[in-house]
Amino acid sequence: MDSESKERWLWPSEVATILAVGTATIARWAKAGRLPHVRTLGGSRRYPESEVLELRERLTSGQENTP
C-alpha cells in the first residue's frame, strides 16, 4: 500500500476547526448523512480528511448552503 492511498481520519474537533463550526454541528451533519464518517469501537466518530476538505471547498465556493 503506498502512502497516497492512506486516508487520514480526523477527530470531530479537528473537523470543526477546519470547517469553522462547532462540534455539535459536525455531529448533526454526520447524523444527517452530509458528512461521511466511521465509528470507532468506542463509539466515537472519525471523519475522512479528503471528504472534510471537499466539503470545505463546497461551502466556501457557495456550492452548498449551510443549514
PDB file of N, CA, C and O in Angstrom:
ATOM      1  N   MET A   1       0.861  -1.190   0.000  1.00  0.00           N
ATOM      2  CA  MET A   1       0.000   0.000   0.000  1.00  0.00           C
ATOM      3  C   MET A   1       0.894   1.236   0.000  1.00  0.00           C
ATOM      4  O   MET A   1       1.759   1.371   0.865  1.00  0.00           O
ATOM      5  N   ASP A   2       0.699   2.127  -0.947  1.00  0.00           N
ATOM      6  CA  ASP A   2       1.526   3.328  -0.985  1.00  0.00           C
ATOM      7  C   ASP A   2       0.928   4.421  -0.112  1.00  0.00           C
ATOM      8  O   ASP A   2      -0.246   4.357   0.254  1.00  0.00           O
ATOM      9  N   SER A   3       1.731   5.419   0.221  1.00  0.00           N
ATOM     10  CA  SER A   3       1.301   6.467   1.146  1.00  0.00           C
ATOM     11  C   SER A   3       0.174   7.323   0.570  1.00  0.00           C
ATOM     12  O   SER A   3      -0.566   7.947   1.331  1.00  0.00           O
ATOM     13  N   GLU A   4       0.028   7.367  -0.756  1.00  0.00           N
ATOM     14  CA  GLU A   4      -1.016   8.178  -1.378  1.00  0.00           C
ATOM     15  C   GLU A   4      -2.409   7.599  -1.111  1.00  0.00           C
ATOM     16  O   GLU A   4      -3.392   8.340  -1.110  1.00  0.00           O
ATOM     17  N   SER A   5      -2.502   6.299  -0.887  1.00  0.00           N
ATOM     18  CA  SER A   5      -3.806   5.680  -0.701  1.00  0.00           C
ATOM     19  C   SER A   5      -4.242   5.655   0.767  1.00  0.00           C
ATOM     20  O   SER A   5      -5.356   5.224   1.065  1.00  0.00           O
ATOM     21  N   LYS A   6      -3.399   6.101   1.674  1.00  0.00           N
ATOM     22  CA  LYS A   6      -3.743   6.111   3.093  1.00  0.00           C
ATOM     23  C   LYS A   6      -4.586   7.338   3.408  1.00  0.00           C
ATOM     24  O   LYS A   6      -4.171   8.473   3.174  1.00  0.00           O
ATOM     25  N   GLU A   7      -5.751   7.094   3.933  1.00  0.00           N
ATOM     26  CA  GLU A   7      -6.655   8.184   4.319  1.00  0.00           C
ATOM     27  C   GLU A   7      -6.347   8.603   5.747  1.00  0.00           C
ATOM     28  O   GLU A   7      -6.134   7.757   6.616  1.00  0.00           O
ATOM     29  N   ARG A   8      -6.325   9.888   5.988  1.00  0.00           N
ATOM     30  CA  ARG A   8      -6.157  10.405   7.339  1.00  0.00           C
ATOM     31  C   ARG A   8      -7.551  10.608   7.923  1.00  0.00           C
ATOM     32  O   ARG A   8      -8.416  11.195   7.274  1.00  0.00           O
ATOM     33  N   TRP A   9      -7.770  10.128   9.137  1.00  0.00           N
ATOM     34  CA  TRP A   9      -9.068  10.222   9.801  1.00  0.00           C
ATOM     35  C   TRP A   9      -8.978  11.268  10.898  1.00  0.00           C
ATOM     36  O   TRP A   9      -8.073  11.241  11.731  1.00  0.00           O
ATOM     37  N   LEU A  10      -9.930  12.189  10.884  1.00  0.00           N
ATOM     38  CA  LEU A  10      -9.895  13.339  11.783  1.00  0.00           C
ATOM     39  C   LEU A  10     -10.877  13.194  12.943  1.00  0.00           C
ATOM     40  O   LEU A  10     -11.930  12.568  12.816  1.00  0.00           O
ATOM     41  N   TRP A  11     -10.510  13.782  14.059  1.00  0.00           N
ATOM     42  CA  TRP A  11     -11.376  13.872  15.230  1.00  0.00           C
ATOM     43  C   TRP A  11     -12.418  14.964  14.964  1.00  0.00           C
ATOM     44  O   TRP A  11     -12.178  15.862  14.157  1.00  0.00           O
ATOM     45  N   PRO A  12     -13.559  14.893  15.628  1.00  0.00           N
ATOM     46  CA  PRO A  12     -14.588  15.929  15.452  1.00  0.00           C
ATOM     47  C   PRO A  12     -14.068  17.350  15.696  1.00  0.00           C
ATOM     48  O   PRO A  12     -14.446  18.275  14.977  1.00  0.00           O
ATOM     49  N   SER A  13     -13.222  17.527  16.683  1.00  0.00           N
ATOM     50  CA  SER A  13     -12.694  18.866  16.971  1.00  0.00           C
ATOM     51  C   SER A  13     -11.823  19.391  15.832  1.00  0.00           C
ATOM     52  O   SER A  13     -11.817  20.591  15.557  1.00  0.00           O
ATOM     53  N   GLU A  14     -11.090  18.498  15.169  1.00  0.00           N
ATOM     54  CA  GLU A  14     -10.279  18.904  14.022  1.00  0.00           C
ATOM     55  C   GLU A  14     -11.173  19.335  12.862  1.00  0.00           C
ATOM     56  O   GLU A  14     -10.901  20.330  12.191  1.00  0.00           O
ATOM     57  N   VAL A  15     -12.244  18.569  12.637  1.00  0.00           N
ATOM     58  CA  VAL A  15     -13.184  18.885  11.561  1.00  0.00           C
ATOM     59  C   VAL A  15     -13.861  20.221  11.847  1.00  0.00           C
ATOM     60  O   VAL A  15     -14.017  21.046  10.948  1.00  0.00           O
ATOM     61  N   ALA A  16     -14.259  20.432  13.091  1.00  0.00           N
ATOM     62  CA  ALA A  16     -14.908  21.682  13.476  1.00  0.00           C
ATOM     63  C   ALA A  16     -13.993  22.872  13.211  1.00  0.00           C
ATOM     64  O   ALA A  16     -14.454  23.914  12.746  1.00  0.00           O
ATOM     65  N   THR A  17     -12.716  22.729  13.497  1.00  0.00           N
ATOM     66  CA  THR A  17     -11.753  23.801  13.247  1.00  0.00           C
ATOM     67  C   THR A  17     -11.613  24.065  11.753  1.00  0.00           C
ATOM     68  O   THR A  17     -11.620  25.219  11.325  1.00  0.00           O
ATOM     69  N   ILE A  18     -11.487  23.017  10.966  1.00  0.00           N
ATOM     70  CA  ILE A  18     -11.323  23.161   9.514  1.00  0.00           C
ATOM     71  C   ILE A  18     -12.539  23.830   8.892  1.00  0.00           C
ATOM     72  O   ILE A  18     -12.398  24.669   8.003  1.00  0.00           O
ATOM     73  N   LEU A  19     -13.731  23.465   9.351  1.00  0.00           N
ATOM     74  CA  LEU A  19     -14.961  23.985   8.757  1.00  0.00           C
ATOM     75  C   LEU A  19     -15.502  25.223   9.475  1.00  0.00           C
ATOM     76  O   LEU A  19     -16.504  25.800   9.052  1.00  0.00           O
ATOM     77  N   ALA A  20     -14.846  25.626  10.548  1.00  0.00           N
ATOM     78  CA  ALA A  20     -15.235  26.814  11.322  1.00  0.00           C
ATOM     79  C   ALA A  20     -16.671  26.729  11.837  1.00  0.00           C
ATOM     80  O   ALA A  20     -17.444  27.682  11.735  1.00  0.00           O
ATOM     81  N   VAL A  21     -17.005  25.574  12.387  1.00  0.00           N
ATOM     82  CA  VAL A  21     -18.308  25.350  13.017  1.00  0.00           C
ATOM     83  C   VAL A  21     -18.066  24.616  14.333  1.00  0.00           C
ATOM     84  O   VAL A  21     -16.941  24.210  14.623  1.00  0.00           O
ATOM     85  N   GLY A  22     -19.102  24.450  15.113  1.00  0.00           N
ATOM     86  CA  GLY A  22     -18.981  23.733  16.379  1.00  0.00           C
ATOM     87  C   GLY A  22     -19.018  22.228  16.206  1.00  0.00           C
ATOM     88  O   GLY A  22     -19.436  21.722  15.164  1.00  0.00           O
ATOM     89  N   THR A  23     -18.580  21.519  17.225  1.00  0.00           N
ATOM     90  CA  THR A  23     -18.587  20.059  17.163  1.00  0.00           C
ATOM     91  C   THR A  23     -20.012  19.510  17.129  1.00  0.00           C
ATOM     92  O   THR A  23     -20.242  18.437  16.571  1.00  0.00           O
ATOM     93  N   ALA A  24     -20.963  20.220  17.709  1.00  0.00           N
ATOM     94  CA  ALA A  24     -22.361  19.777  17.641  1.00  0.00           C
ATOM     95  C   ALA A  24     -22.859  19.820  16.194  1.00  0.00           C
ATOM     96  O   ALA A  24     -23.630  18.958  15.771  1.00  0.00           O
ATOM     97  N   THR A  25     -22.422  20.813  15.450  1.00  0.00           N
ATOM     98  CA  THR A  25     -22.804  20.913  14.039  1.00  0.00           C
ATOM     99  C   THR A  25     -22.210  19.748  13.257  1.00  0.00           C
ATOM    100  O   THR A  25     -22.877  19.173  12.397  1.00  0.00           O
ATOM    101  N   ILE A  26     -20.977  19.401  13.547  1.00  0.00           N
ATOM    102  CA  ILE A  26     -20.325  18.269  12.881  1.00  0.00           C
ATOM    103  C   ILE A  26     -21.111  16.990  13.149  1.00  0.00           C
ATOM    104  O   ILE A  26     -21.361  16.213  12.228  1.00  0.00           O
ATOM    105  N   ALA A  27     -21.498  16.769  14.388  1.00  0.00           N
ATOM    106  CA  ALA A  27     -22.275  15.572  14.740  1.00  0.00           C
ATOM    107  C   ALA A  27     -23.623  15.574  14.022  1.00  0.00           C
ATOM    108  O   ALA A  27     -24.073  14.535  13.540  1.00  0.00           O
ATOM    109  N   ARG A  28     -24.261  16.733  13.949  1.00  0.00           N
ATOM    110  CA  ARG A  28     -25.554  16.845  13.278  1.00  0.00           C
ATOM    111  C   ARG A  28     -25.421  16.543  11.793  1.00  0.00           C
ATOM    112  O   ARG A  28     -26.248  15.828  11.229  1.00  0.00           O
ATOM    113  N   TRP A  29     -24.384  17.084  11.154  1.00  0.00           N
ATOM    114  CA  TRP A  29     -24.156  16.833   9.736  1.00  0.00           C
ATOM    115  C   TRP A  29     -23.859  15.359   9.484  1.00  0.00           C
ATOM    116  O   TRP A  29     -24.316  14.794   8.490  1.00  0.00           O
ATOM    117  N   ALA A  30     -23.093  14.734  10.382  1.00  0.00           N
ATOM    118  CA  ALA A  30     -22.788  13.309  10.233  1.00  0.00           C
ATOM    119  C   ALA A  30     -24.066  12.479  10.348  1.00  0.00           C
ATOM    120  O   ALA A  30     -24.297  11.565   9.557  1.00  0.00           O
ATOM    121  N   LYS A  31     -24.879  12.802  11.326  1.00  0.00           N
ATOM    122  CA  LYS A  31     -26.126  12.061  11.541  1.00  0.00           C
ATOM    123  C   LYS A  31     -27.065  12.215  10.345  1.00  0.00           C
ATOM    124  O   LYS A  31     -27.798  11.287  10.001  1.00  0.00           O
ATOM    125  N   ALA A  32     -27.040  13.383   9.717  1.00  0.00           N
ATOM    126  CA  ALA A  32     -27.906  13.652   8.565  1.00  0.00           C
ATOM    127  C   ALA A  32     -27.345  13.073   7.265  1.00  0.00           C
ATOM    128  O   ALA A  32     -28.007  13.122   6.228  1.00  0.00           O
ATOM    129  N   GLY A  33     -26.127  12.525   7.316  1.00  0.00           N
ATOM    130  CA  GLY A  33     -25.518  11.947   6.119  1.00  0.00           C
ATOM    131  C   GLY A  33     -24.772  12.952   5.258  1.00  0.00           C
ATOM    132  O   GLY A  33     -24.330  12.617   4.159  1.00  0.00           O
ATOM    133  N   ARG A  34     -24.629  14.154   5.733  1.00  0.00           N
ATOM    134  CA  ARG A  34     -23.958  15.210   4.972  1.00  0.00           C
ATOM    135  C   ARG A  34     -22.437  15.068   5.022  1.00  0.00           C
ATOM    136  O   ARG A  34     -21.726  15.532   4.130  1.00  0.00           O
ATOM    137  N   LEU A  35     -21.956  14.423   6.071  1.00  0.00           N
ATOM    138  CA  LEU A  35     -20.518  14.269   6.272  1.00  0.00           C
ATOM    139  C   LEU A  35     -20.207  12.807   6.574  1.00  0.00           C
ATOM    140  O   LEU A  35     -20.567  12.310   7.641  1.00  0.00           O
ATOM    141  N   PRO A  36     -19.542  12.107   5.648  1.00  0.00           N
ATOM    142  CA  PRO A  36     -19.237  10.687   5.863  1.00  0.00           C
ATOM    143  C   PRO A  36     -18.355  10.486   7.098  1.00  0.00           C
ATOM    144  O   PRO A  36     -17.518  11.327   7.427  1.00  0.00           O
ATOM    145  N   HIS A  37     -18.561   9.371   7.760  1.00  0.00           N
ATOM    146  CA  HIS A  37     -17.774   9.075   8.954  1.00  0.00           C
ATOM    147  C   HIS A  37     -17.772   7.566   9.211  1.00  0.00           C
ATOM    148  O   HIS A  37     -18.535   6.807   8.615  1.00  0.00           O
ATOM    149  N   VAL A  38     -16.895   7.170  10.109  1.00  0.00           N
ATOM    150  CA  VAL A  38     -16.895   5.810  10.631  1.00  0.00           C
ATOM    151  C   VAL A  38     -16.958   5.920  12.144  1.00  0.00           C
ATOM    152  O   VAL A  38     -16.601   6.943  12.728  1.00  0.00           O
ATOM    153  N   ARG A  39     -17.413   4.859  12.755  1.00  0.00           N
ATOM    154  CA  ARG A  39     -17.456   4.799  14.214  1.00  0.00           C
ATOM    155  C   ARG A  39     -16.317   3.912  14.704  1.00  0.00           C
ATOM    156  O   ARG A  39     -16.052   2.850  14.141  1.00  0.00           O
ATOM    157  N   THR A  40     -15.659   4.359  15.745  1.00  0.00           N
ATOM    158  CA  THR A  40     -14.616   3.543  16.355  1.00  0.00           C
ATOM    159  C   THR A  40     -15.287   2.488  17.239  1.00  0.00           C
ATOM    160  O   THR A  40     -16.502   2.518  17.436  1.00  0.00           O
ATOM    161  N   LEU A  41     -14.501   1.572  17.760  1.00  0.00           N
ATOM    162  CA  LEU A  41     -15.058   0.561  18.659  1.00  0.00           C
ATOM    163  C   LEU A  41     -15.652   1.201  19.905  1.00  0.00           C
ATOM    164  O   LEU A  41     -16.583   0.660  20.503  1.00  0.00           O
ATOM    165  N   GLY A  42     -15.120   2.342  20.293  1.00  0.00           N
ATOM    166  CA  GLY A  42     -15.629   3.060  21.457  1.00  0.00           C
ATOM    167  C   GLY A  42     -16.847   3.923  21.163  1.00  0.00           C
ATOM    168  O   GLY A  42     -17.411   4.527  22.075  1.00  0.00           O
ATOM    169  N   GLY A  43     -17.261   3.987  19.893  1.00  0.00           N
ATOM    170  CA  GLY A  43     -18.444   4.737  19.521  1.00  0.00           C
ATOM    171  C   GLY A  43     -18.188   6.157  19.045  1.00  0.00           C
ATOM    172  O   GLY A  43     -19.131   6.869  18.699  1.00  0.00           O
ATOM    173  N   SER A  44     -16.930   6.580  19.021  1.00  0.00           N
ATOM    174  CA  SER A  44     -16.599   7.925  18.547  1.00  0.00           C
ATOM    175  C   SER A  44     -16.619   7.970  17.029  1.00  0.00           C
ATOM    176  O   SER A  44     -16.380   6.962  16.363  1.00  0.00           O
ATOM    177  N   ARG A  45     -16.902   9.131  16.496  1.00  0.00           N
ATOM    178  CA  ARG A  45     -16.872   9.292  15.041  1.00  0.00           C
ATOM    179  C   ARG A  45     -15.505   9.781  14.603  1.00  0.00           C
ATOM    180  O   ARG A  45     -14.851  10.559  15.298  1.00  0.00           O
ATOM    181  N   ARG A  46     -15.081   9.305  13.424  1.00  0.00           N
ATOM    182  CA  ARG A  46     -13.875   9.802  12.766  1.00  0.00           C
ATOM    183  C   ARG A  46     -14.266  10.125  11.332  1.00  0.00           C
ATOM    184  O   ARG A  46     -15.080   9.431  10.724  1.00  0.00           O
ATOM    185  N   TYR A  47     -13.672  11.192  10.800  1.00  0.00           N
ATOM    186  CA  TYR A  47     -14.055  11.716   9.502  1.00  0.00           C
ATOM    187  C   TYR A  47     -12.879  11.671   8.539  1.00  0.00           C
ATOM    188  O   TYR A  47     -11.766  12.043   8.911  1.00  0.00           O
ATOM    189  N   PRO A  48     -13.102  11.221   7.306  1.00  0.00           N
ATOM    190  CA  PRO A  48     -12.002  11.173   6.331  1.00  0.00           C
ATOM    191  C   PRO A  48     -11.606  12.596   5.912  1.00  0.00           C
ATOM    192  O   PRO A  48     -12.445  13.398   5.505  1.00  0.00           O
ATOM    193  N   GLU A  49     -10.331  12.876   6.021  1.00  0.00           N
ATOM    194  CA  GLU A  49      -9.834  14.218   5.725  1.00  0.00           C
ATOM    195  C   GLU A  49     -10.207  14.678   4.326  1.00  0.00           C
ATOM    196  O   GLU A  49     -10.567  15.839   4.132  1.00  0.00           O
ATOM    197  N   SER A  50     -10.127  13.784   3.351  1.00  0.00           N
ATOM    198  CA  SER A  50     -10.431  14.171   1.975  1.00  0.00           C
ATOM    199  C   SER A  50     -11.874  14.661   1.837  1.00  0.00           C
ATOM    200  O   SER A  50     -12.133  15.625   1.117  1.00  0.00           O
ATOM    201  N   GLU A  51     -12.802  14.012   2.514  1.00  0.00           N
ATOM    202  CA  GLU A  51     -14.217  14.413   2.463  1.00  0.00           C
ATOM    203  C   GLU A  51     -14.437  15.748   3.175  1.00  0.00           C
ATOM    204  O   GLU A  51     -15.233  16.575   2.729  1.00  0.00           O
ATOM    205  N   VAL A  52     -13.735  15.947   4.270  1.00  0.00           N
ATOM    206  CA  VAL A  52     -13.850  17.203   5.023  1.00  0.00           C
ATOM    207  C   VAL A  52     -13.344  18.367   4.179  1.00  0.00           C
ATOM    208  O   VAL A  52     -13.974  19.423   4.120  1.00  0.00           O
ATOM    209  N   LEU A  53     -12.208  18.167   3.531  1.00  0.00           N
ATOM    210  CA  LEU A  53     -11.647  19.228   2.692  1.00  0.00           C
ATOM    211  C   LEU A  53     -12.534  19.505   1.481  1.00  0.00           C
ATOM    212  O   LEU A  53     -12.655  20.649   1.041  1.00  0.00           O
ATOM    213  N   GLU A  54     -13.144  18.467   0.953  1.00  0.00           N
ATOM    214  CA  GLU A  54     -14.063  18.634  -0.172  1.00  0.00           C
ATOM    215  C   GLU A  54     -15.301  19.432   0.259  1.00  0.00           C
ATOM    216  O   GLU A  54     -15.763  20.308  -0.472  1.00  0.00           O
ATOM    217  N   LEU A  55     -15.825  19.130   1.428  1.00  0.00           N
ATOM    218  CA  LEU A  55     -16.972  19.873   1.942  1.00  0.00           C
ATOM    219  C   LEU A  55     -16.591  21.333   2.182  1.00  0.00           C
ATOM    220  O   LEU A  55     -17.377  22.235   1.892  1.00  0.00           O
ATOM    221  N   ARG A  56     -15.404  21.566   2.704  1.00  0.00           N
ATOM    222  CA  ARG A  56     -14.942  22.945   2.918  1.00  0.00           C
ATOM    223  C   ARG A  56     -14.909  23.712   1.602  1.00  0.00           C
ATOM    224  O   ARG A  56     -15.304  24.877   1.547  1.00  0.00           O
ATOM    225  N   GLU A  57     -14.439  23.063   0.550  1.00  0.00           N
ATOM    226  CA  GLU A  57     -14.401  23.707  -0.766  1.00  0.00           C
ATOM    227  C   GLU A  57     -15.811  24.050  -1.246  1.00  0.00           C
ATOM    228  O   GLU A  57     -16.049  25.144  -1.757  1.00  0.00           O
ATOM    229  N   ARG A  58     -16.736  23.117  -1.078  1.00  0.00           N
ATOM    230  CA  ARG A  58     -18.119  23.369  -1.498  1.00  0.00           C
ATOM    231  C   ARG A  58     -18.737  24.505  -0.700  1.00  0.00           C
ATOM    232  O   ARG A  58     -19.453  25.338  -1.255  1.00  0.00           O
ATOM    233  N   LEU A  59     -18.466  24.543   0.591  1.00  0.00           N
ATOM    234  CA  LEU A  59     -19.022  25.596   1.439  1.00  0.00           C
ATOM    235  C   LEU A  59     -18.440  26.965   1.095  1.00  0.00           C
ATOM    236  O   LEU A  59     -19.171  27.954   1.046  1.00  0.00           O
ATOM    237  N   THR A  60     -17.133  27.030   0.858  1.00  0.00           N
ATOM    238  CA  THR A  60     -16.502  28.320   0.576  1.00  0.00           C
ATOM    239  C   THR A  60     -16.783  28.812  -0.835  1.00  0.00           C
ATOM    240  O   THR A  60     -16.720  30.013  -1.100  1.00  0.00           O
ATOM    241  N   SER A  61     -17.095  27.887  -1.749  1.00  0.00           N
ATOM    242  CA  SER A  61     -17.389  28.304  -3.111  1.00  0.00           C
ATOM    243  C   SER A  61     -18.872  28.599  -3.325  1.00  0.00           C
ATOM    244  O   SER A  61     -19.282  29.027  -4.404  1.00  0.00           O
ATOM    245  N   GLY A  62     -19.666  28.365  -2.289  1.00  0.00           N
ATOM    246  CA  GLY A  62     -21.094  28.635  -2.372  1.00  0.00           C
ATOM    247  C   GLY A  62     -21.890  27.538  -3.050  1.00  0.00           C
ATOM    248  O   GLY A  62     -23.072  27.727  -3.338  1.00  0.00           O
ATOM    249  N   GLN A  63     -21.269  26.393  -3.313  1.00  0.00           N
ATOM    250  CA  GLN A  63     -21.971  25.278  -3.957  1.00  0.00           C
ATOM    251  C   GLN A  63     -22.919  24.580  -2.996  1.00  0.00           C
ATOM    252  O   GLN A  63     -23.844  23.888  -3.421  1.00  0.00           O
ATOM    253  N   GLU A  64     -22.692  24.760  -1.705  1.00  0.00           N
ATOM    254  CA  GLU A  64     -23.541  24.118  -0.715  1.00  0.00           C
ATOM    255  C   GLU A  64     -23.857  25.135   0.367  1.00  0.00           C
ATOM    256  O   GLU A  64     -22.977  25.854   0.841  1.00  0.00           O
ATOM    257  N   ASN A  65     -25.113  25.183   0.745  1.00  0.00           N
ATOM    258  CA  ASN A  65     -25.536  26.121   1.781  1.00  0.00           C
ATOM    259  C   ASN A  65     -25.420  25.482   3.140  1.00  0.00           C
ATOM    260  O   ASN A  65     -25.622  24.276   3.288  1.00  0.00           O
ATOM    261  N   THR A  66     -25.093  26.286   4.140  1.00  0.00           N
ATOM    262  CA  THR A  66     -25.095  25.789   5.497  1.00  0.00           C
ATOM    263  C   THR A  66     -26.502  25.940   6.060  1.00  0.00           C
ATOM    264  O   THR A  66     -27.125  26.992   5.912  1.00  0.00           O
ATOM    265  N   PRO A  67     -26.995  24.905   6.696  1.00  0.00           N
ATOM    266  CA  PRO A  67     -28.367  24.985   7.237  1.00  0.00           C
ATOM    267  C   PRO A  67     -28.454  25.928   8.418  1.00  0.00           C
ATOM    268  O   PRO A  67     -29.531  26.108   8.987  1.00  0.00           O
TER     269      PRO A  67
END
